Amino acid sequence: MDGSSTGIQEPLDLIRLSLSERVFVKLRGDREMTGILHAYDGHMNLILSDVEEKIMIVNEGEQATVSVAKRKMDMLFVRGDGVILVSPPSRT
Amino acid sequence: MDDSPPPPPNDAPDTQTPPPPQQTSIHTGSPTDFLKGVVGKKVIVRLNSGVDYRGVLSCLDGYMNIALEQTEEHVEGNVTNRYGDAFIRGNNVLYISAAEAI
């Protein structure tokens, strides 16, 4: 059942192993953020600190361009249903 | 009296023996059997948004939350991101496709 040597038995283990680490989170609405993961639950509600959010905004026009808005937040609660993907820091 | 060897129950020594059946024929199994079969294999996970994630499936759960390794994010055929590990929340999953023989 384990496809890896990291001892992951269920997907949430990946999140558990990332506590206190900086994670990358991809959200609905063309948003991405990185932050230090402090807490999570089964809904994938997240508590992040030291967050930088990137919002991709498509500008319609002759040639569609994408601009990126960034903002920073000290402490953030993310509602789980907006989460698409969470990636822990690559551990070596 | 009974020291004569019993005949083998199914002896067709000179005819070619058929190959043993494939263990747990995946092609006729349930969806759960398929998912068990692809754990540890390369898969393509497509989300409702149309984005594909290609990687090695490390595990999944009843919500279809997915843990992938060596993941590449593909948008319209182009690689847009790489992740060593990735957790995908199950509600976003459209399908899981086996990308190698299972």
N, CA and C atoms of all chains as a GROMACS GRO file, in nm:
protein
  582
    1MET      N    1   0.083  -0.121   0.000
    1MET     CA    2   0.000   0.000   0.000
    1MET      C    3   0.086   0.125   0.000
    2ASP      N    4   0.208   0.112   0.048
    2ASP     CA    5   0.292   0.231   0.053
    2ASP      C    6   0.372   0.240  -0.076
    3GLY      N    7   0.343   0.347  -0.148
    3GLY     CA    8   0.416   0.367  -0.271
    3GLY      C    9   0.548   0.435  -0.250
    4SER      N   10   0.581   0.461  -0.127
    4SER     CA   11   0.700   0.540  -0.101
    4SER      C   12   0.771   0.486   0.021
    5SER      N   13   0.883   0.544   0.048
    5SER     CA   14   0.959   0.505   0.167
    5SER      C   15   0.937   0.604   0.280
    6THR      N   16   0.844   0.699   0.260
    6THR     CA   17   0.827   0.803   0.359
    6THR      C   18   0.724   0.768   0.464
    7GLY      N   19   0.667   0.650   0.458
    7GLY     CA   20   0.572   0.608   0.559
    7GLY      C   21   0.441   0.681   0.554
    8ILE      N   22   0.396   0.716   0.435
    8ILE     CA   23   0.266   0.780   0.421
    8ILE      C   24   0.162   0.674   0.395
    9GLN      N   25   0.060   0.669   0.481
    9GLN     CA   26  -0.044   0.567   0.462
    9GLN      C   27  -0.174   0.627   0.414
   10GLU      N   28  -0.197   0.752   0.442
   10GLU     CA   29  -0.314   0.819   0.387
   10GLU      C   30  -0.273   0.960   0.346
   11PRO      N   31  -0.349   1.018   0.253
   11PRO     CA   32  -0.306   1.148   0.200
   11PRO      C   33  -0.286   1.255   0.308
   12LEU      N   34  -0.368   1.251   0.412
   12LEU     CA   35  -0.356   1.355   0.514
   12LEU      C   36  -0.222   1.346   0.588
   13ASP      N   37  -0.156   1.230   0.582
   13ASP     CA   38  -0.024   1.220   0.645
   13ASP      C   39   0.074   1.319   0.582
   14LEU      N   40   0.055   1.343   0.454
   14LEU     CA   41   0.141   1.439   0.385
   14LEU      C   42   0.128   1.576   0.450
   15ILE      N   43   0.007   1.612   0.488
   15ILE     CA   44  -0.016   1.741   0.551
   15ILE      C   45   0.039   1.741   0.694
   16ARG      N   46   0.015   1.630   0.763
   16ARG     CA   47   0.062   1.621   0.902
   16ARG      C   48   0.213   1.638   0.908
   17LEU      N   49   0.283   1.578   0.812
   17LEU     CA   50   0.429   1.586   0.812
   17LEU      C   51   0.479   1.726   0.775
   18SER      N   52   0.387   1.813   0.729
   18SER     CA   53   0.427   1.948   0.689
   18SER      C   54   0.398   2.052   0.796
   19LEU      N   55   0.346   2.011   0.910
   19LEU     CA   56   0.318   2.107   1.017
   19LEU      C   57   0.446   2.182   1.054
   20SER      N   58   0.430   2.310   1.074
   20SER     CA   59   0.542   2.399   1.107
   20SER      C   60   0.637   2.422   0.990
   21GLU      N   61   0.600   2.375   0.874
   21GLU     CA   62   0.683   2.397   0.755
   21GLU      C   63   0.610   2.494   0.662
   22ARG      N   64   0.688   2.550   0.569
   22ARG     CA   65   0.625   2.636   0.469
   22ARG      C   66   0.564   2.549   0.361
   23VAL      N   67   0.438   2.570   0.334
   23VAL     CA   68   0.368   2.491   0.232
   23VAL      C   69   0.319   2.582   0.121
   24PHE      N   70   0.302   2.520   0.007
   24PHE     CA   71   0.242   2.587  -0.109
   24PHE      C   72   0.097   2.539  -0.119
   25VAL      N   73   0.005   2.633  -0.134
   25VAL     CA   74  -0.137   2.598  -0.142
   25VAL      C   75  -0.195   2.659  -0.268
   26LYS      N   76  -0.262   2.576  -0.346
   26LYS     CA   77  -0.331   2.623  -0.467
   26LYS      C   78  -0.480   2.625  -0.434
   27LEU      N   79  -0.542   2.739  -0.465
   27LEU     CA   80  -0.681   2.760  -0.426
   27LEU      C   81  -0.767   2.788  -0.546
   28ARG      N   82  -0.897   2.770  -0.528
   28ARG     CA   83  -0.992   2.810  -0.632
   28ARG      C   84  -0.981   2.960  -0.656
   29GLY      N   85  -1.019   2.999  -0.776
   29GLY     CA   86  -1.016   3.141  -0.808
   29GLY      C   87  -0.878   3.190  -0.848
   30ASP      N   88  -0.796   3.101  -0.903
   30ASP     CA   89  -0.662   3.137  -0.951
   30ASP      C   90  -0.578   3.203  -0.842
   31ARG      N   91  -0.584   3.145  -0.725
   31ARG     CA   92  -0.504   3.197  -0.614
   31ARG      C   93  -0.406   3.090  -0.569
   32GLU      N   94  -0.289   3.138  -0.532
   32GLU     CA   95  -0.188   3.050  -0.474
   32GLU      C   96  -0.130   3.121  -0.354
   33MET      N   97  -0.085   3.044  -0.257
   33MET     CA   98  -0.019   3.108  -0.144
   33MET      C   99   0.084   3.015  -0.084
   34THR      N  100   0.179   3.076  -0.017
   34THR     CA  101   0.270   2.998   0.065
   34THR      C  102   0.262   3.052   0.206
   35GLY      N  103   0.280   2.964   0.303
   35GLY     CA  104   0.277   3.008   0.442
   35GLY      C  105   0.322   2.894   0.531
   36ILE      N  106   0.345   2.930   0.657
   36ILE     CA  107   0.383   2.829   0.755
   36ILE      C  108   0.256   2.762   0.806
   37LEU      N  109   0.252   2.631   0.796
   37LEU     CA  110   0.131   2.557   0.835
   37LEU      C  111   0.130   2.534   0.985
   38HIS      N  112   0.026   2.587   1.049
   38HIS     CA  113   0.014   2.570   1.195
   38HIS      C  114  -0.089   2.465   1.232
   39ALA      N  115  -0.194   2.454   1.157
   39ALA     CA  116  -0.299   2.358   1.191
   39ALA      C  117  -0.381   2.328   1.066
   40TYR      N  118  -0.447   2.212   1.071
   40TYR     CA  119  -0.534   2.172   0.960
   40TYR      C  120  -0.637   2.076   1.018
   41ASP      N  121  -0.741   2.049   0.940
   41ASP     CA  122  -0.835   1.944   0.980
   41ASP      C  123  -0.878   1.867   0.856
   42GLY      N  124  -0.972   1.778   0.876
   42GLY     CA  125  -1.013   1.690   0.767
   42GLY      C  126  -1.080   1.761   0.651
   43HIS      N  127  -1.133   1.880   0.676
   43HIS     CA  128  -1.189   1.959   0.565
   43HIS      C  129  -1.079   2.026   0.485
   44MET      N  130  -0.959   2.019   0.536
   44MET     CA  131  -0.844   2.093   0.481
   44MET      C  132  -0.856   2.243   0.511
   45ASN      N  133  -0.937   2.277   0.614
   45ASN     CA  134  -0.922   2.409   0.672
   45ASN      C  135  -0.779   2.422   0.720
   46LEU      N  136  -0.719   2.538   0.696
   46LEU     CA  137  -0.577   2.555   0.728
   46LEU      C  138  -0.558   2.681   0.811
   47ILE      N  139  -0.463   2.677   0.900
   47ILE     CA  140  -0.414   2.797   0.966
   47ILE      C  141  -0.271   2.818   0.918
   48LEU      N  142  -0.250   2.932   0.854
   48LEU     CA  143  -0.119   2.964   0.800
   48LEU      C  144  -0.071   3.096   0.859
   49SER      N  145   0.058   3.107   0.874
   49SER     CA  146   0.116   3.235   0.915
   49SER      C  147   0.220   3.277   0.812
   50ASP      N  148   0.255   3.404   0.818
   50ASP     CA  149   0.358   3.460   0.730
   50ASP      C  150   0.325   3.426   0.584
   51VAL      N  151   0.204   3.463   0.545
   51VAL     CA  152   0.146   3.419   0.418
   51VAL      C  153   0.175   3.520   0.308
   52GLU      N  154   0.211   3.466   0.192
   52GLU     CA  155   0.212   3.550   0.072
   52GLU      C  156   0.114   3.488  -0.028
   53GLU      N  157   0.017   3.569  -0.068
   53GLU     CA  158  -0.085   3.523  -0.162
   53GLU      C  159  -0.058   3.583  -0.298
   54LYS      N  160  -0.073   3.501  -0.401
   54LYS     CA  161  -0.060   3.548  -0.539
   54LYS      C  162  -0.194   3.525  -0.608
   55ILE      N  163  -0.245   3.629  -0.670
   55ILE     CA  164  -0.374   3.621  -0.739
   55ILE      C  165  -0.348   3.648  -0.887
   56MET      N  166  -0.379   3.548  -0.968
   56MET     CA  167  -0.358   3.561  -1.112
   56MET      C  168  -0.481   3.628  -1.173
   57ILE      N  169  -0.458   3.737  -1.243
   57ILE     CA  170  -0.567   3.813  -1.303
   57ILE      C  171  -0.544   3.817  -1.454
   58VAL      N  172  -0.642   3.765  -1.529
   58VAL     CA  173  -0.630   3.763  -1.675
   58VAL      C  174  -0.689   3.892  -1.730
   59ASN      N  175  -0.607   3.963  -1.807
   59ASN     CA  176  -0.654   4.086  -1.868
   59ASN      C  177  -0.701   4.054  -2.009
   60GLU      N  178  -0.828   4.073  -2.032
   60GLU     CA  179  -0.881   4.050  -2.166
   60GLU      C  180  -0.828   4.158  -2.259
   61GLY      N  181  -0.818   4.123  -2.386
   61GLY     CA  182  -0.769   4.224  -2.480
   61GLY      C  183  -0.719   4.158  -2.607
   62GLU      N  184  -0.644   4.233  -2.685
   62GLU     CA  185  -0.587   4.182  -2.809
   62GLU      C  186  -0.516   4.050  -2.781
   63GLN      N  187  -0.420   4.056  -2.690
   63GLN     CA  188  -0.357   3.933  -2.642
   63GLN      C  189  -0.376   3.929  -2.492
   64ALA      N  190  -0.440   3.823  -2.450
   64ALA     CA  191  -0.470   3.813  -2.307
   64ALA      C  192  -0.340   3.805  -2.228
   65THR      N  193  -0.326   3.890  -2.133
   65THR     CA  194  -0.207   3.888  -2.048
   65THR      C  195  -0.252   3.855  -1.906
   66VAL      N  196  -0.158   3.802  -1.832
   66VAL     CA  197  -0.186   3.766  -1.694
   66VAL      C  198  -0.102   3.854  -1.604
   67SER      N  199  -0.167   3.924  -1.517
   67SER     CA  200  -0.093   3.999  -1.416
   67SER      C  201  -0.114   3.931  -1.282
   68VAL      N  202  -0.017   3.951  -1.196
   68VAL     CA  203  -0.019   3.884  -1.066
   68VAL      C  204  -0.025   3.989  -0.957
   69ALA      N  205  -0.126   3.978  -0.874
   69ALA     CA  206  -0.134   4.064  -0.756
   69ALA      C  207  -0.084   3.984  -0.637
   70LYS      N  208  -0.008   4.049  -0.553
   70LYS     CA  209   0.046   3.982  -0.434
   70LYS      C  210   0.004   4.057  -0.311
   71ARG      N  211  -0.015   3.983  -0.205
   71ARG     CA  212  -0.036   4.048  -0.077
   71ARG      C  213   0.012   3.956   0.034
   72LYS      N  214   0.042   4.017   0.144
   72LYS     CA  215   0.095   3.941   0.257
   72LYS      C  216   0.003   3.953   0.376
   73MET      N  217  -0.003   3.844   0.452
   73MET     CA  218  -0.086   3.842   0.572
   73MET      C  219  -0.007   3.771   0.682
   74ASP      N  220  -0.023   3.820   0.803
   74ASP     CA  221   0.052   3.760   0.914
   74ASP      C  222  -0.008   3.627   0.956
   75MET      N  223  -0.138   3.622   0.961
   75MET     CA  224  -0.205   3.501   1.010
   75MET      C  225  -0.334   3.484   0.934
   76LEU      N  226  -0.362   3.362   0.893
   76LEU     CA  227  -0.473   3.341   0.800
   76LEU      C  228  -0.542   3.209   0.828
   77PHE      N  229  -0.675   3.212   0.825
   77PHE     CA  230  -0.755   3.090   0.823
   77PHE      C  231  -0.802   3.069   0.681
   78VAL      N  232  -0.776   2.952   0.624
   78VAL     CA  233  -0.823   2.920   0.490
   78VAL      C  234  -0.934   2.817   0.503
   79ARG      N  235  -1.050   2.848   0.447
   79ARG     CA  236  -1.160   2.751   0.450
   79ARG      C  237  -1.129   2.637   0.354
   80GLY      N  238  -1.151   2.514   0.403
   80GLY     CA  239  -1.106   2.397   0.330
   80GLY      C  240  -1.162   2.381   0.192
   81ASP      N  241  -1.286   2.425   0.169
   81ASP     CA  242  -1.346   2.394   0.039
   81ASP      C  243  -1.284   2.473  -0.075
   82GLY      N  244  -1.202   2.572  -0.044
   82GLY     CA  245  -1.131   2.644  -0.150
   82GLY      C  246  -1.000   2.581  -0.190
   83VAL      N  247  -0.957   2.481  -0.117
   83VAL     CA  248  -0.825   2.423  -0.141
   83VAL      C  249  -0.829   2.325  -0.257
   84ILE      N  250  -0.737   2.338  -0.348
   84ILE     CA  251  -0.721   2.242  -0.457
   84ILE      C  252  -0.602   2.150  -0.428
   85LEU      N  253  -0.490   2.210  -0.392
   85LEU     CA  254  -0.367   2.132  -0.378
   85LEU      C  255  -0.282   2.191  -0.267
   86VAL      N  256  -0.220   2.104  -0.192
   86VAL     CA  257  -0.122   2.146  -0.091
   86VAL      C  258   0.006   2.071  -0.118
   87SER      N  259   0.117   2.144  -0.125
   87SER     CA  260   0.245   2.079  -0.148
   87SER      C  261   0.340   2.116  -0.037
   88PRO      N  262   0.390   2.016   0.034
   88PRO     CA  263   0.486   2.043   0.140
   88PRO      C  264   0.621   2.081   0.081
   89PRO      N  265   0.708   2.135   0.161
   89PRO     CA  266   0.842   2.163   0.112
   89PRO      C  267   0.906   2.031   0.071
   90SER      N  268   0.981   2.032  -0.037
   90SER     CA  269   1.043   1.907  -0.081
   90SER      C  270   1.148   1.868   0.021
   91ARG      N  271   1.125   1.755   0.083
   91ARG     CA  272   1.224   1.706   0.179
   91ARG      C  273   1.319   1.613   0.107
   92THR      N  274   1.443   1.623   0.145
   92THR     CA  275   1.545   1.545   0.074
   92THR      C  276   1.595   1.432   0.162
   93MET      N  277  -0.113  -5.226  -0.098
   93MET     CA  278  -0.238  -5.215  -0.173
   93MET      C  279  -0.259  -5.074  -0.219
   94ASP      N  280  -0.235  -4.985  -0.130
   94ASP     CA  281  -0.254  -4.846  -0.170
   94ASP      C  282  -0.119  -4.777  -0.194
   95ASP      N  283  -0.019  -4.856  -0.225
   95ASP     CA  284   0.109  -4.790  -0.253
   95ASP      C  285   0.123  -4.756  -0.401
   96SER      N  286   0.022  -4.782  -0.479
   96SER     CA  287   0.027  -4.734  -0.616
   96SER      C  288   0.001  -4.584  -0.615
   97PRO      N  289   0.084  -4.513  -0.684
   97PRO     CA  290   0.068  -4.366  -0.676
   97PRO      C  291  -0.066  -4.324  -0.733
   98PRO      N  292  -0.136  -4.237  -0.666
   98PRO     CA  293  -0.263  -4.190  -0.720
   98PRO      C  294  -0.240  -4.109  -0.846
   99PRO      N  295  -0.328  -4.124  -0.939
   99PRO     CA  296  -0.307  -4.048  -1.062
   99PRO      C  297  -0.320  -3.899  -1.034
  100PRO      N  298  -0.235  -3.821  -1.095
  100PRO     CA  299  -0.252  -3.676  -1.077
  100PRO      C  300  -0.389  -3.633  -1.125
  101PRO      N  301  -0.449  -3.544  -1.052
  101PRO     CA  302  -0.589  -3.511  -1.079
  101PRO      C  303  -0.611  -3.449  -1.215
  102ASN      N  304  -0.514  -3.380  -1.264
  102ASN     CA  305  -0.537  -3.309  -1.389
  102ASN      C  306  -0.410  -3.322  -1.472
  103ASP      N  307  -0.392  -3.443  -1.528
  103ASP     CA  308  -0.267  -3.462  -1.600
  103ASP      C  309  -0.292  -3.449  -1.750
  104ALA      N  310  -0.230  -3.351  -1.806
  104ALA     CA  311  -0.225  -3.339  -1.950
  104ALA      C  312  -0.081  -3.303  -1.982
  105PRO      N  313   0.012  -3.397  -1.956
  105PRO     CA  314   0.152  -3.358  -1.957
  105PRO      C  315   0.202  -3.321  -2.096
  106ASP      N  316   0.143  -3.381  -2.198
  106ASP     CA  317   0.197  -3.354  -2.330
  106ASP      C  318   0.128  -3.236  -2.399
  107THR      N  319   0.010  -3.198  -2.350
  107THR     CA  320  -0.051  -3.078  -2.408
  107THR      C  321   0.006  -2.956  -2.337
  108GLN      N  322   0.008  -2.848  -2.409
  108GLN     CA  323   0.066  -2.726  -2.352
  108GLN      C  324  -0.022  -2.675  -2.239
  109THR      N  325   0.038  -2.654  -2.124
  109THR     CA  326  -0.041  -2.607  -2.011
  109THR      C  327  -0.070  -2.459  -2.031
  110PRO      N  328  -0.192  -2.419  -2.007
  110PRO     CA  329  -0.224  -2.276  -2.023
  110PRO      C  330  -0.151  -2.195  -1.918
  111PRO      N  331  -0.121  -2.072  -1.951
  111PRO     CA  332  -0.054  -1.987  -1.851
  111PRO      C  333  -0.146  -1.966  -1.732
  112PRO      N  334  -0.089  -1.952  -1.614
  112PRO     CA  335  -0.174  -1.929  -1.497
  112PRO      C  336  -0.250  -1.799  -1.513
  113PRO      N  337  -0.371  -1.798  -1.466
  113PRO     CA  338  -0.450  -1.674  -1.481
  113PRO      C  339  -0.383  -1.558  -1.408
  114GLN      N  340  -0.396  -1.444  -1.465
  114GLN     CA  341  -0.342  -1.323  -1.403
  114GLN      C  342  -0.406  -1.305  -1.266
  115GLN      N  343  -0.325  -1.274  -1.168
  115GLN     CA  344  -0.381  -1.261  -1.033
  115GLN      C  345  -0.476  -1.142  -1.028
  116THR      N  346  -0.592  -1.164  -0.973
  116THR     CA  347  -0.696  -1.063  -0.953
  116THR      C  348  -0.712  -0.974  -1.077
  117SER      N  349  -0.773  -1.032  -1.177
  117SER     CA  350  -0.787  -0.961  -1.302
  117SER      C  351  -0.840  -0.821  -1.279
  118ILE      N  352  -0.753  -0.723  -1.302
  118ILE     CA  353  -0.789  -0.586  -1.271
  118ILE      C  354  -0.897  -0.536  -1.367
  119HIS      N  355  -0.899  -0.593  -1.483
  119HIS     CA  356  -0.989  -0.539  -1.584
  119HIS      C  357  -1.135  -0.571  -1.557
  120THR      N  358  -1.160  -0.667  -1.472
  120THR     CA  359  -1.298  -0.696  -1.440
  120THR      C  360  -1.331  -0.659  -1.296
  121GLY      N  361  -1.238  -0.595  -1.227
  121GLY     CA  362  -1.260  -0.564  -1.087
  121GLY      C  363  -1.346  -0.442  -1.068
  122SER      N  364  -1.368  -0.412  -0.944
  122SER     CA  365  -1.448  -0.295  -0.909
  122SER      C  366  -1.361  -0.170  -0.917
  123PRO      N  367  -1.423  -0.051  -0.912
  123PRO     CA  368  -1.344   0.071  -0.905
  123PRO      C  369  -1.241   0.068  -0.793
  124THR      N  370  -1.280   0.012  -0.680
  124THR     CA  371  -1.185   0.003  -0.569
  124THR      C  372  -1.065  -0.083  -0.606
  125ASP      N  373  -1.092  -0.192  -0.678
  125ASP     CA  374  -0.981  -0.279  -0.721
  125ASP      C  375  -0.887  -0.202  -0.813
  126PHE      N  376  -0.944  -0.122  -0.901
  126PHE     CA  377  -0.860  -0.041  -0.989
  126PHE      C  378  -0.772   0.051  -0.907
  127LEU      N  379  -0.833   0.118  -0.812
  127LEU     CA  380  -0.756   0.215  -0.734
  127LEU      C  381  -0.647   0.146  -0.654
  128LYS      N  382  -0.679   0.029  -0.598
  128LYS     CA  383  -0.574  -0.046  -0.528
  128LYS      C  384  -0.463  -0.083  -0.624
  129GLY      N  385  -0.502  -0.112  -0.749
  129GLY     CA  386  -0.403  -0.155  -0.847
  129GLY      C  387  -0.309  -0.046  -0.892
  130VAL      N  388  -0.353   0.079  -0.887
  130VAL     CA  389  -0.268   0.187  -0.938
  130VAL      C  390  -0.185   0.254  -0.829
  131VAL      N  391  -0.206   0.218  -0.703
  131VAL     CA  392  -0.122   0.277  -0.597
  131VAL      C  393   0.023   0.235  -0.623
  132GLY      N  394   0.109   0.332  -0.621
  132GLY     CA  395   0.250   0.307  -0.650
  132GLY      C  396   0.285   0.317  -0.797
  133LYS      N  397   0.185   0.340  -0.881
  133LYS     CA  398   0.207   0.350  -1.026
  133LYS      C  399   0.194   0.495  -1.071
  134LYS      N  400   0.243   0.518  -1.193
  134LYS     CA  401   0.226   0.651  -1.251
  134LYS      C  402   0.080   0.670  -1.291
  135VAL      N  403   0.025   0.784  -1.257
  135VAL     CA  404  -0.114   0.812  -1.291
  135VAL      C  405  -0.125   0.955  -1.345
  136ILE      N  406  -0.236   0.978  -1.410
  136ILE     CA  407  -0.274   1.114  -1.449
  136ILE      C  408  -0.403   1.146  -1.374
  137VAL      N  409  -0.398   1.251  -1.295
  137VAL     CA  410  -0.517   1.295  -1.223
  137VAL      C  411  -0.567   1.421  -1.292
  138ARG      N  412  -0.689   1.416  -1.342
  138ARG     CA  413  -0.747   1.536  -1.402
  138ARG      C  414  -0.846   1.597  -1.305
  139LEU      N  415  -0.835   1.727  -1.289
  139LEU     CA  416  -0.928   1.799  -1.203
  139LEU      C  417  -1.043   1.854  -1.284
  140ASN      N  418  -1.147   1.895  -1.215
  140ASN     CA  419  -1.262   1.954  -1.283
  140ASN      C  420  -1.224   2.076  -1.364
  141SER      N  421  -1.119   2.146  -1.322
  141SER     CA  422  -1.075   2.265  -1.393
  141SER      C  423  -1.006   2.232  -1.524
  142GLY      N  424  -0.975   2.104  -1.549
  142GLY     CA  425  -0.904   2.065  -1.670
  142GLY      C  426  -0.755   2.051  -1.652
  143VAL      N  427  -0.705   2.088  -1.536
  143VAL     CA  428  -0.562   2.075  -1.509
  143VAL      C  429  -0.531   1.928  -1.481
  144ASP      N  430  -0.417   1.884  -1.534
  144ASP     CA  431  -0.372   1.746  -1.512
  144ASP      C  432  -0.255   1.744  -1.416
  145TYR      N  433  -0.251   1.643  -1.332
  145TYR     CA  434  -0.134   1.617  -1.249
  145TYR      C  435  -0.084   1.478  -1.281
  146ARG      N  436   0.040   1.470  -1.322
  146ARG     CA  437   0.100   1.340  -1.353
  146ARG      C  438   0.204   1.310  -1.247
  147GLY      N  439   0.193   1.194  -1.186
  147GLY     CA  440   0.289   1.157  -1.084
  147GLY      C  441   0.263   1.016  -1.037
  148VAL      N  442   0.341   0.978  -0.936
  148VAL     CA  443   0.326   0.845  -0.879
  148VAL      C  444   0.227   0.854  -0.764
  149LEU      N  445   0.124   0.772  -0.771
  149LEU     CA  446   0.018   0.775  -0.670
  149LEU      C  447   0.068   0.708  -0.543
  150SER      N  448   0.086   0.786  -0.438
  150SER     CA  449   0.132   0.720  -0.314
  150SER      C  450   0.016   0.667  -0.233
  151CYS      N  451  -0.095   0.739  -0.227
  151CYS     CA  452  -0.211   0.682  -0.159
  151CYS      C  453  -0.332   0.771  -0.184
  152LEU      N  454  -0.446   0.718  -0.147
  152LEU     CA  455  -0.568   0.797  -0.153
  152LEU      C  456  -0.663   0.748  -0.044
  153ASP      N  457  -0.767   0.826  -0.020
  153ASP     CA  458  -0.861   0.789   0.086
  153ASP      C  459  -1.004   0.792   0.031
  154GLY      N  460  -1.099   0.774   0.121
  154GLY     CA  461  -1.237   0.761   0.080
  154GLY      C  462  -1.298   0.886   0.020
  155TYR      N  463  -1.240   1.001   0.050
  155TYR     CA  464  -1.285   1.125  -0.014
  155TYR      C  465  -1.223   1.143  -0.152
  156MET      N  466  -1.137   1.050  -0.189
  156MET     CA  467  -1.054   1.060  -0.309
  156MET      C  468  -0.951   1.172  -0.296
  157ASN      N  469  -0.922   1.213  -0.173
  157ASN     CA  470  -0.801   1.291  -0.152
  157ASN      C  471  -0.684   1.206  -0.201
  158ILE      N  472  -0.584   1.272  -0.259
  158ILE     CA  473  -0.478   1.199  -0.328
  158ILE      C  474  -0.344   1.253  -0.284
  159ALA      N  475  -0.251   1.164  -0.258
  159ALA     CA  476  -0.111   1.203  -0.239
  159ALA      C  477  -0.032   1.154  -0.359
  160LEU      N  478   0.037   1.247  -0.424
  160LEU     CA  479   0.117   1.216  -0.541
  160LEU      C  480   0.262   1.248  -0.513
  161GLU      N  481   0.352   1.174  -0.577
  161GLU     CA  482   0.496   1.201  -0.571
  161GLU      C  483   0.544   1.236  -0.711
  162GLN      N  484   0.653   1.310  -0.714
  162GLN     CA  485   0.718   1.346  -0.842
  162GLN      C  486   0.614   1.400  -0.940
  163THR      N  487   0.542   1.498  -0.893
  163THR     CA  488   0.424   1.544  -0.965
  163THR      C  489   0.458   1.656  -1.062
  164GLU      N  490   0.401   1.645  -1.180
  164GLU     CA  491   0.407   1.754  -1.278
  164GLU      C  492   0.265   1.804  -1.300
  165GLU      N  493   0.253   1.936  -1.299
  165GLU     CA  494   0.124   1.999  -1.328
  165GLU      C  495   0.121   2.036  -1.475
  166HIS      N  496   0.020   1.988  -1.546
  166HIS     CA  497   0.009   2.016  -1.689
  166HIS      C  498  -0.116   2.101  -1.714
  167VAL      N  499  -0.096   2.213  -1.782
  167VAL     CA  500  -0.208   2.296  -1.823
  167VAL      C  501  -0.200   2.311  -1.974
  168GLU      N  502  -0.300   2.263  -2.043
  168GLU     CA  503  -0.305   2.269  -2.190
  168GLU      C  504  -0.178   2.212  -2.251
  169GLY      N  505  -0.131   2.103  -2.195
  169GLY     CA  506  -0.018   2.033  -2.253
  169GLY      C  507   0.119   2.082  -2.208
  170ASN      N  508   0.124   2.191  -2.136
  170ASN     CA  509   0.253   2.244  -2.091
  170ASN      C  510   0.271   2.218  -1.942
  171VAL      N  511   0.396   2.185  -1.906
  171VAL     CA  512   0.426   2.167  -1.765
  171VAL      C  513   0.434   2.305  -1.700
  172THR      N  514   0.351   2.326  -1.599
  172THR     CA  515   0.347   2.457  -1.535
  172THR      C  516   0.402   2.456  -1.394
  173ASN      N  517   0.424   2.339  -1.338
  173ASN     CA  518   0.476   2.331  -1.202
  173ASN      C  519   0.525   2.190  -1.177
  174ARG      N  520   0.617   2.180  -1.082
  174ARG     CA  521   0.661   2.048  -1.036
  174ARG      C  522   0.660   2.046  -0.885
  175TYR      N  523   0.613   1.938  -0.830
  175TYR     CA  524   0.609   1.924  -0.685
  175TYR      C  525   0.670   1.789  -0.648
  176GLY      N  526   0.749   1.789  -0.543
  176GLY     CA  527   0.802   1.662  -0.493
  176GLY      C  528   0.690   1.577  -0.439
  177ASP      N  529   0.606   1.638  -0.358
  177ASP     CA  530   0.487   1.573  -0.305
  177ASP      C  531   0.371   1.668  -0.326
  178ALA      N  532   0.254   1.613  -0.344
  178ALA     CA  533   0.137   1.698  -0.357
  178ALA      C  534   0.017   1.627  -0.297
  179PHE      N  535  -0.060   1.704  -0.222
  179PHE     CA  536  -0.188   1.659  -0.171
  179PHE      C  537  -0.296   1.725  -0.256
  180ILE      N  538  -0.385   1.646  -0.312
  180ILE     CA  539  -0.496   1.701  -0.392
  180ILE      C  540  -0.626   1.672  -0.318
  181ARG      N  541  -0.703   1.776  -0.293
  181ARG     CA  542  -0.831   1.758  -0.222
  181ARG      C  543  -0.929   1.687  -0.316
  182GLY      N  544  -0.994   1.584  -0.262
  182GLY     CA  545  -1.068   1.491  -0.345
  182GLY      C  546  -1.182   1.551  -0.426
  183ASN      N  547  -1.243   1.659  -0.376
  183ASN     CA  548  -1.360   1.712  -0.445
  183ASN      C  549  -1.324   1.770  -0.582
  184ASN      N  550  -1.196   1.798  -0.605
  184ASN     CA  551  -1.154   1.855  -0.733
  184ASN      C  552  -1.128   1.751  -0.840
  185VAL      N  553  -1.130   1.622  -0.803
  185VAL     CA  554  -1.086   1.518  -0.895
  185VAL      C  555  -1.196   1.482  -0.993
  186LEU      N  556  -1.160   1.482  -1.122
  186LEU     CA  557  -1.251   1.436  -1.226
  186LEU      C  558  -1.225   1.289  -1.256
  187TYR      N  559  -1.099   1.255  -1.283
  187TYR     CA  560  -1.066   1.115  -1.302
  187TYR      C  561  -0.921   1.086  -1.265
  188ILE      N  562  -0.894   0.957  -1.248
  188ILE     CA  563  -0.758   0.908  -1.226
  188ILE      C  564  -0.731   0.807  -1.334
  189SER      N  565  -0.629   0.833  -1.413
  189SER     CA  566  -0.599   0.747  -1.525
  189SER      C  567  -0.465   0.678  -1.502
  190ALA      N  568  -0.458   0.548  -1.527
  190ALA     CA  569  -0.332   0.476  -1.514
  190ALA      C  570  -0.242   0.515  -1.630
  191ALA      N  571  -0.122   0.562  -1.600
  191ALA     CA  572  -0.029   0.606  -1.703
  191ALA      C  573   0.076   0.501  -1.732
  192GLU      N  574   0.068   0.384  -1.668
  192GLU     CA  575   0.156   0.273  -1.701
  192GLU      C  576   0.077   0.146  -1.677
  193ALA      N  577   0.132   0.037  -1.722
  193ALA     CA  578   0.060  -0.091  -1.709
  193ALA      C  579   0.036  -0.124  -1.562
  194ILE      N  580  -0.082  -0.173  -1.534
  194ILE     CA  581  -0.113  -0.206  -1.395
  194ILE      C  582  -0.130  -0.356  -1.381
   0.00000   0.00000   0.00000
